[in-house]
Amino acid sequence: MAEKKIIHSDNAPAAIGPYSQAVQVGNLVFMSGQIPLNPETMEVVTESFEAQTVQVFENLKAVAEAAGGSLEDIVKLNIYMPDLGNFAAVNEVMERYFSAPYPARAAIGVKELPKGVDVEVEGILAL
């Protein structure tokens, strides 16, 4: 098996369970799902769905940078939402963080997310 390297950023929320923020194997970095936790306070951002989504992408950005990459290196995203009615709002926020060619992506409707948040995103980077 290829060697695993654990990626950690103090600029992203600490894991709230038995997992790593990201794991690198070869040139691929598998980022754990990020929810809208403020990394300084570990409190959920609650102002709006947009604010939650921005915090999620800021958290992913911090983890990507800790791995030596950037959001532009993401090749696959999975977005989890209890309300798929927020699909257009996710697209609007994503356009602030990504430019074409965009990563592959899935938007998945789920019953609920940790801490009752409205969005969680995980990704894979290719460095």
N, C-alpha and C positions, 0 to 999 in steps of 0.2 A: 504494500500500500504506500502511496505517496505520503511524504511528510506533511503534517498539518501544522499551520502556524496560526496562533490565536491573535486576532486583531482587537485592540481595545483603544477607545478614545475617552478621555475625561470630558470632552465636549459633547458627548452623547449620554443619554441616561444609562446608569449602571443596570445590568441585568436584574430583573425582578424574579428570577427563577434560576434553575440549573442549566444555563446556556451561556454561550459567548456572544458578544455583539456581532462578531463575524469570525469566519474560519477561512483561511487561505490554503488551497491545495493547488500546487503548480501556479499557473497564472490566473486561476479563478478564485474569486472571493465571494463566499456565500454569506450574505448579510441577514441576520435575524430580523424578524419583523420589528418595526419601530412604531410605537404609538406616540401620541402627542404629550409626552412627558417633558417638562422643562428640566434639562440636565442639572441645573444649579439647585433647584428646589425639590426635584422629583415629584412635583405636583402636575396634575393634568391641566393642560391649556383648555379652557372652557368657553372662551369668548364667542366663538362661532365655528362652524364647520371649516370655513376658510382658514381661520387661525390654527385649528387643529392640523389641517393638512400642511400648512406652511411649517409648523413645528416638526411634523413627521419628516418632511424633506430636509429640513435643517439637520435633524438627527442623522438621517442617512448620509448627508453630505459630510458630516463630521467623521462618521465611520469610514466612508470611502477615502477621505483624506488620510486617516490613520493607516489605511492599507497602502498608501502611496498612490492613490488614484483620485478620481473626481466623479461627480455624477455622470459626466459624459462617457465614462467607462462602463456604465451599467448597460448590460445587454438584455436583461430580463427583469421585469417587475411583476409582482403579484400584489394587488390592492384588494383589501378586505373591507367591506362596509355592510353594516346592518341595513342601511337604506340605500338601495341602488339609485334612488332619486337624486343622490348627490354626485352622480356620474359626471355631469357637465361641470360641476364645481371643481372636481378633481382635475379634469382636463384643463381648466383655466389656470389652476395653480401649477400644474405640471409644465405648462408652456412658459412659466417664469424660470423654471429650473433646467429645462431641456430644450434642445434645438434639433431639427432634422439632421440626420436620420434618427428617429426616436427608438428607444429600446422596445423589444417585444414586451407585451403586457397582457395580463388578465385582470379583469375586475370581477370579484367574487362576492356574491351576497351571502352573508352569514347571519346567524341568529343573534349573536352578541360577541363583543370583544372584551379583552381584559380592561378592568376599571371602568367599564361602561362607555368607552370612547366610541367615536363615530367613524374612525378610519385607522387602519394599520397597513403598512407597506413593507414588503421584504424585497430584496433584490440580489442579483448576481452581477458581479463586475468581471470583466476580462481585462487584465493588466498587460 
